[in-house]
Every structure is written in C-alpha cells, then in structure tokens.
Amino acid sequence: MFFWSKESGVELAFSRPGKPTDNAFVKSLNGKFRTLLSCSTS
C-alpha cells in the first residue's frame, strides 16, 4: 500500500489507536453503510 500511494500521489492518513475523535467520521459512515445494507437485504 505504501508504494502504491507514493506512485499514485495519495497521502495515507491513519487514525491513532484509542483516539475516538480521529475515528468519529469513519464510525458514523460505517454505521450508515451498515444500516443501508441491512435495509436493502431485508
């Protein structure tokens, strides 16, 4: 992944473990995506 990001000009940004504020957007997105999938498969 490191080499691909360098070749593609993509900057990797990782959240810090144990820091929920770094991860709030991802958790929100995952929850909405999970809800969307469960509604579409029911």
N, C-alpha and C positions, 0 to 999 in steps of 0.2 A: 504494500500500500504506500509505503514511503516513496519508493522510486516512481510509482505511477503518479503520485501527487506532484512530485518535482517536475516530471515530464509534461504533465498537463497544466501546470501552473495553479494547482489547487492548494490552498493553505489548510492544513489539518488543524482542528481545534478540538481538544479533548477536555471533557469536564473533569474536575478534581473529585476523586472519591470522597464521599462523606460531606459534600458541599451541595445541599439541595437547591440552593439558588442558582447554581450553574446548570442544574438539570431540570428546572421547572418547565421550560418550554417543551423539552423532549417528553417529559411525563404527561403534559397536557395533550400533546399531539398523539402520543401512544394511546391515551385513554379515548380520545375522539375517534381514532382509527379503529380501535377495538370495538367501540360501540357501533360504528358504521358497518364493520364486518359482521357483527352478531345480528344486526338488523337485516342485512341483505341475505343472510343464510337461513333465516327463520321462515 
